[in-house]
Amino acid sequence: MDISKWAFKNRNLVYFLVTVLLVGGILSCYQMSKLEDPEIKVKLAMVVTTYPGASAHQVELEVTDVLEKSIRSMGNIDNVESYSYNDLSLIQVELTTITPDDEVEQCWDMLRRKVSDACALLPDGASTPIVKDDFGNVYGMFYALTGDGLSDRELSDYAELIKREISDMTGVERVELYGKRPECINISLLQDRMANLGVKRIRVTVSDKFRTVEDIGSMLIQGHDDDQLRMRDIARIEKGYEEPTRNELFFDSERAQGILIAASSGSDIVKVGAAVEKKLAQLKESRLPAGVECHKVFYQPERVGASLGTFVINLIESVIIVVVILMLAMGFKSGIIIGISLIVTVFGSFLFLYTADGTMQRVSLAAFVLAMGMLVDNAIVIVDGILVDLKAGKNRMEAMTAIGRQTAMPLLGATLIAIIAFLPIFLSPDTAGVYTRDLFIVLAVSLLLSWVLALVHVPLMANRKLHPAVEV
């Protein structure tokens, strides 16, 4: 089939398709999910079991060893590491890197069944093991909430308010708080009062009915001669915070609450970040008191914007450099023709990348820079062949279409060879193959588009620019 001749007969259709590629590519750039790096599935899980009152040696023998033997009977396990502490057992389970992403959840379901089967062998007093496999969430936004003159309890309440409001937003997967000090009720026994009232031994049983300082203070105890006493008669009871504190957060030497926000998978982190900033501004104006401020500690949308901006600038620079060199080597009009074809190829590739659920990040944009030299090869061959035929005095229609008939299959073969060279990366079942998936999609689509456009669009432009256009 004479593809170039077909293009001349259906030029309106060709122009329409080129317009679709340009407009669709621009819209895809706006709608496409923007990330700093490609998303990968974290193939790691943690099994956590508490055993109150047990030493590290007891935890190892009675809990960790029992669970680990059951877990190791699973398939697709690459590594299992266990840690036994006083009162606590931690088992880290890592799948092989070649485990397909769509099978990871099935593996975690199997892990839960293995852990559940081993629960019957655990000693009395050990808690039910908890399997945590949600390590894939990236908290791309980290704020420090401070409140001038507010107590820790009041600051925590406002942090909970912000968490509740942001959790309901589209594109937000999870919101966590960090640095919240656990509250407790401290009971300090007064030895002198106990001696005077004849209280020598107290056995305290904790139950849900004791929720406030007043409840504990009103608890009845027995003194000498069967006297009925209250706990507040022999002890100082006050509300406080657990000490030592496990996690604390300070911002500029001021106590703060951390708010960590993770965007949903496949969402545009830049748009989600803008929506979160807008919501925080609304809360500050309407529901947060004066003095309460949200400070950015880490804000990934800015990093993503800067990273993508750098690669977009590099992409534009590479296009300009290629076009300028072609203008110097082949002439101004030839350089313009090849440059337009290159731009259509780039935007059309974005359209197909968006259709394939790809993302805009450093790897996919780097693919354009990597393939820039290859994307102009087909157009250069076609334009050069047209110029040679025109100088040879061939019929205009023949000059515009002959080179396409002669080189279509050789150029397609060279294009396929370039694509196949990167195919092993895409076919790799390893995590590296997942990471570079968008790179192969961009390379394959852009190279094929450059071949098609060289045969159908370049001759149409050449007919108008290389010589005065004539009706064909």
C-alpha positions in Angstrom: 0.0 0.0 0.0 1.3 3.5 -0.9 0.7 5.1 2.5 1.9 8.6 1.4 -0.4 8.5 -1.6 -3.3 7.5 0.6 -2.5 10.5 2.8 -2.9 12.9 -0.1 -6.3 11.4 -1.0 -7.5 11.7 2.6 -5.7 14.8 3.7 -8.6 16.1 5.7 -8.7 13.0 7.7 -5.0 13.2 8.3 -5.3 16.8 9.5 -8.1 15.8 11.8 -6.1 13.0 13.3 -3.1 15.3 13.8 -5.3 17.8 15.5 -6.6 15.1 17.8 -3.1 14.1 18.7 -2.2 17.7 19.5 -5.3 18.7 21.5 -5.6 15.3 23.1 -1.9 15.4 24.1 -2.3 18.9 25.7 -5.4 17.8 27.6 -3.7 14.6 28.7 -0.7 16.5 30.1 -3.2 18.5 32.3 -5.3 15.5 33.4 -2.5 12.9 33.8 -1.4 11.9 37.2 1.8 13.7 38.1 4.4 12.1 40.4 8.0 12.5 41.3 8.8 8.8 40.6 6.7 5.9 39.3 4.5 4.1 41.7 5.7 0.6 42.8 4.1 -2.0 45.0 5.7 -2.4 48.4 6.1 -6.1 48.9 6.7 -6.0 52.6 4.5 -6.8 55.6 4.9 -6.8 59.4 3.4 -9.2 61.9 3.1 -7.6 65.3 2.3 -9.6 68.5 2.3 -8.4 72.1 3.0 -10.7 75.0 2.7 -8.6 78.2 5.0 -9.6 81.0 7.2 -11.9 79.0 11.0 -11.5 78.6 12.6 -11.3 75.2 13.7 -15.0 75.5 10.2 -16.1 76.3 8.8 -14.0 73.4 11.3 -15.6 71.0 10.5 -19.2 72.1 6.8 -19.0 72.6 5.6 -16.5 70.0 8.2 -15.5 67.4 9.4 -19.0 66.6 5.9 -20.4 66.4 4.7 -17.7 64.0 7.9 -17.7 61.9 7.7 -21.5 61.2 4.2 -21.1 60.0 5.0 -18.1 57.8 8.0 -19.8 56.2 5.7 -22.4 54.7 4.3 -19.8 52.3 5.3 -19.4 48.7 6.9 -16.3 47.1 8.8 -15.5 50.3 12.2 -13.9 49.8 13.2 -13.0 53.3 11.8 -13.3 56.8 13.4 -11.3 59.7 12.2 -11.5 63.3 12.8 -9.3 66.3 11.9 -10.4 69.9 11.8 -7.8 72.7 10.3 -7.7 76.1 6.6 -8.0 75.7 6.8 -7.6 71.9 7.4 -9.8 68.8 8.0 -8.3 65.3 8.3 -10.4 62.2 9.1 -8.7 58.8 8.0 -10.6 55.7 9.3 -9.7 52.3 8.1 -11.2 49.1 10.3 -11.9 46.1 10.8 -9.0 43.7 9.4 -11.1 40.8 6.0 -11.5 42.5 3.4 -9.9 40.2 1.7 -6.8 41.6 -1.7 -8.3 41.1 -0.8 -11.3 43.3 0.6 -9.3 46.2 -2.8 -9.0 48.0 -3.4 -12.7 47.6 0.0 -13.3 49.2 -1.0 -11.1 52.2 -4.3 -13.0 52.5 -2.3 -16.2 52.7 0.0 -14.7 55.3 -3.0 -13.8 57.4 -4.3 -17.4 57.2 -0.9 -18.8 58.2 -0.8 -16.4 61.2 -4.3 -17.3 62.1 -3.5 -21.0 62.0 -0.6 -20.5 64.3 -2.7 -18.5 66.9 -3.9 -21.7 68.5 -0.3 -22.6 69.4 0.4 -19.2 71.1 0.5 -19.0 74.9 -2.2 -17.5 77.0 -1.7 -13.8 77.4 -0.4 -13.3 73.9 -2.5 -10.9 71.9 -3.9 -11.8 68.5 -1.1 -11.0 65.9 -1.7 -8.0 63.7 -0.6 -8.1 60.0 0.3 -4.7 58.6 0.8 -4.5 54.9 0.0 -0.9 54.1 3.5 0.4 53.7 2.8 1.6 50.1 1.2 4.9 51.3 3.6 7.8 50.8 2.8 10.7 53.1 3.7 13.4 50.6 2.4 16.3 52.8 3.6 16.9 56.3 2.3 19.8 58.3 3.1 21.0 61.8 0.1 22.4 63.7 1.0 24.9 66.4 -1.3 26.9 68.7 -0.1 29.9 70.7 -1.5 29.6 74.2 -3.4 26.3 73.6 -3.1 23.3 75.8 -2.0 19.9 74.3 -5.6 18.7 74.6 -7.0 21.7 72.7 -4.3 21.4 70.0 -5.1 17.7 69.6 -8.8 18.5 69.2 -8.0 21.0 66.3 -5.7 18.4 64.7 -8.5 15.9 64.8 -10.8 18.5 63.2 -8.3 19.0 60.4 -7.8 15.2 60.0 -11.6 14.7 59.7 -12.1 17.4 57.1 -9.2 16.4 54.9 -9.9 12.7 55.1 -13.2 13.3 53.2 -11.5 15.1 50.3 -11.2 13.4 46.8 -7.7 12.2 46.1 -6.7 11.8 49.8 -6.0 8.2 50.8 -5.1 8.6 54.5 -4.4 11.2 57.1 -2.4 10.4 60.2 -1.5 12.5 63.3 2.0 12.4 64.8 3.2 13.7 68.2 0.0 13.4 70.1 0.8 12.8 73.8 -1.3 10.0 75.2 -3.3 11.2 78.2 -3.4 9.3 81.5 -4.5 9.7 85.1 -1.7 9.7 87.6 -2.4 8.3 91.1 0.2 9.3 93.7 -0.3 7.5 97.0 0.3 9.6 100.2 2.1 7.4 102.6 1.4 9.5 105.7 -2.3 9.5 105.1 -2.3 5.8 104.5 -0.6 5.2 107.8 -2.9 7.5 109.7 -6.0 5.9 108.2 -4.7 2.3 108.6 -4.5 1.5 104.9 -1.6 -1.0 104.4 -2.4 -2.8 101.1 -4.4 -1.8 98.1 -5.4 -4.0 95.2 -6.6 -2.0 92.2 -8.6 -3.6 89.4 -9.0 -1.5 86.3 -12.4 -1.5 84.7 -14.2 0.6 82.1 -16.4 2.4 84.7 -13.4 4.5 85.8 -13.1 7.2 83.1 -12.5 10.4 85.0 -10.5 11.7 87.9 -13.7 12.0 89.9 -14.6 8.4 89.3 -11.3 7.2 90.6 -11.3 9.6 93.5 -14.7 8.3 94.6 -13.7 4.6 94.6 -14.3 3.1 98.0 -11.5 1.3 99.9 -11.4 -0.2 103.3 -9.3 1.2 106.2 -8.8 -0.1 109.7 -11.9 -1.1 111.8 -13.8 -1.5 108.5 -13.8 2.2 107.8 -15.1 3.2 104.4 -12.6 5.5 102.7 -12.3 7.1 99.3 -9.3 6.9 97.1 -8.9 10.7 97.1 -8.5 10.4 100.9 -5.1 8.6 100.6 -3.9 9.6 97.1 -3.4 12.6 94.9 -5.2 12.0 91.6 -4.6 14.2 88.6 -4.8 14.1 84.8 -1.6 14.2 82.9 0.4 12.7 80.1 2.3 9.4 79.8 6.0 9.7 80.7 8.4 9.2 79.1 6.7 10.3 75.9 7.3 8.0 73.0 6.7 10.6 70.2 6.9 14.4 70.4 7.0 17.1 67.8 8.4 20.6 68.1 8.3 23.3 65.4 10.6 26.3 66.1 10.9 25.2 69.7 7.1 25.2 70.0 5.1 22.0 70.8 3.2 20.9 67.7 1.0 18.2 66.3 2.1 16.6 63.0 -0.5 16.1 60.2 0.6 13.6 57.6 -1.4 13.3 54.3 -1.1 10.5 51.7 -2.6 11.0 48.3 -4.6 8.2 46.6 -2.9 5.9 44.1 -3.1 7.3 40.6 -4.1 10.8 41.7 -2.4 14.0 40.7 -0.3 15.0 43.7 0.0 18.6 42.5 -3.8 19.0 42.3 -4.4 17.2 45.6 -1.8 19.5 47.2 -3.6 22.6 45.9 -6.9 21.3 47.1 -5.5 20.5 50.6 -4.0 24.0 50.8 -7.3 25.5 49.9 -9.1 23.5 52.5 -6.6 24.5 55.2 -7.1 28.1 54.3 -10.9 27.7 54.6 -10.6 26.0 58.0 -8.3 28.8 59.2 -10.7 31.5 58.3 -13.9 29.8 59.6 -13.1 27.2 62.3 -9.6 27.6 63.7 -9.0 30.3 66.3 -6.3 33.0 66.0 -2.8 31.7 66.7 -3.4 28.2 65.2 -1.1 27.8 62.3 -0.2 25.0 59.8 3.4 25.0 58.9 4.8 23.0 56.0 7.5 20.6 57.0 7.5 18.5 53.8 5.4 19.3 50.8 5.8 16.9 47.9 3.7 18.8 45.4 6.3 21.5 45.2 9.1 18.9 44.7 7.0 17.2 42.0 6.3 20.5 40.3 10.0 21.5 40.4 11.2 18.0 39.2 8.7 17.9 36.3 9.4 21.5 35.5 13.1 20.7 35.1 12.4 17.8 32.8 9.9 19.7 30.7 12.5 22.5 30.3 15.1 19.8 29.3 12.5 18.4 26.8 11.9 21.8 25.2 15.6 22.5 25.0 16.2 19.1 23.3 13.5 19.8 20.7 14.9 23.3 20.0 18.4 22.0 19.7 17.3 19.2 17.3 15.3 21.6 15.1 18.0 24.2 15.0 20.6 21.7 13.9 18.3 20.3 11.2 17.7 23.9 10.0 21.4 24.4 9.6 22.0 21.0 8.0 18.9 20.7 5.8 17.5 24.2 5.4 15.0 26.3 7.2 11.9 24.9 5.7 13.0 21.3 6.1 13.8 22.0 9.8 10.4 23.4 10.3 8.7 20.4 8.8 10.7 17.9 10.9 10.2 20.1 14.0 6.4 20.1 13.6 6.4 16.4 13.1 8.5 16.0 16.3 6.1 18.2 18.3 3.0 16.2 17.1 4.8 13.0 18.1 5.6 14.2 21.6 2.0 15.3 22.3 0.5 12.3 20.7 2.7 10.1 22.9 1.2 11.8 26.0 -2.3 11.0 24.7 -1.5 7.3 24.4 0.4 7.3 27.7 -2.7 8.7 29.4 -4.9 6.1 27.7 -2.6 3.4 29.0 -3.0 4.7 32.6 0.5 6.0 32.6 1.8 8.8 34.8 3.9 11.9 34.1 7.1 11.6 36.2 10.8 11.7 35.8 11.1 8.3 34.1 8.4 8.9 31.4 9.7 12.4 30.6 13.3 11.1 30.5 12.2 8.7 27.8 11.4 11.6 25.5 14.9 13.0 26.0 16.4 9.6 25.5 14.5 9.0 22.2 14.7 12.5 20.8 17.5 11.7 18.3 15.6 8.6 17.1 12.2 10.4 16.7 13.5 12.6 13.8 15.2 9.8 11.9 12.1 8.8 9.9 11.2 12.4 9.0 14.8 13.2 8.0 14.8 10.2 5.5 11.4 11.2 4.0 12.3 14.9 3.7 15.7 14.2 2.2 14.2 11.8 -0.3 11.6 14.3 -1.4 14.3 17.0 -1.9 16.4 14.6 -4.0 13.4 13.6 -6.2 12.4 17.3 -6.6 15.9 18.2 -7.7 15.8 15.3 -10.1 12.8 16.8 -11.8 10.3 14.1 -11.0 6.6 14.7 -11.2 5.5 16.4 -8.0 3.1 13.6 -6.9 5.8 11.1 -7.6 8.4 13.1 -5.6 6.1 13.3 -2.6 5.2 9.6 -2.5 8.1 7.6 -4.1 10.4 7.8 -1.1 7.6 6.5 1.1 7.1 3.4 -1.0 10.8 2.8 -1.1 11.6 3.2 2.6 8.4 2.4 4.5 9.3 -1.2 5.3 13.0 -0.5 6.1 12.1 2.4 8.3 9.5 0.2 10.1 12.1 -2.5 10.6 14.5 0.0 12.1 11.8 1.3 14.3 10.8 -2.1 15.6 14.4 -3.0 16.3 14.7 0.1 18.5 11.6 -0.8 20.3 12.6 -4.5 20.8 15.9 -3.3 22.3 14.0 -1.9 25.2 11.4 -4.7 25.4 13.3 -6.8 28.0 13.0 -4.0 30.5 9.2 -3.9 30.0 8.9 -7.7 30.2 11.0 -8.0 33.4 8.8 -9.4 36.2 11.1 -7.7 38.7 10.3 -4.4 40.4 12.7 -2.7 37.9 10.3 -3.7 35.1 7.4 -2.0 36.9 9.4 1.1 37.6 10.4 1.5 33.9 7.0 0.5 32.5 6.1 4.0 31.4 9.6 4.5 29.8 8.9 1.6 27.4 5.4 2.8 26.6 6.7 6.3 25.7 9.5 4.9 23.6 7.4 2.4 21.7 4.5 4.8 21.1 6.6 7.8 20.1 8.8 5.7 17.7 5.7 4.2 16.0 4.1 7.6 15.8 7.2 9.1 14.3 7.1 6.4 11.6 3.4 6.9 10.8 3.7 10.8 10.7 6.8 10.6 8.5 4.7 8.7 5.9 1.4 10.5 6.1 2.0 14.0 7.5 5.5 15.0 6.5 4.7 14.7 2.7 1.6 16.9 3.1 3.7 19.6 4.8 6.5 19.2 2.3 4.0 19.7 -0.5 3.1 23.1 0.9 6.5 24.3 2.1 9.3 22.9 0.0 7.7 24.3 -3.2 4.5 26.3 -3.9 1.6 24.0 -3.3 -0.2 22.5 -6.2 -3.3 20.5 -6.5 -2.6 16.8 -6.5 
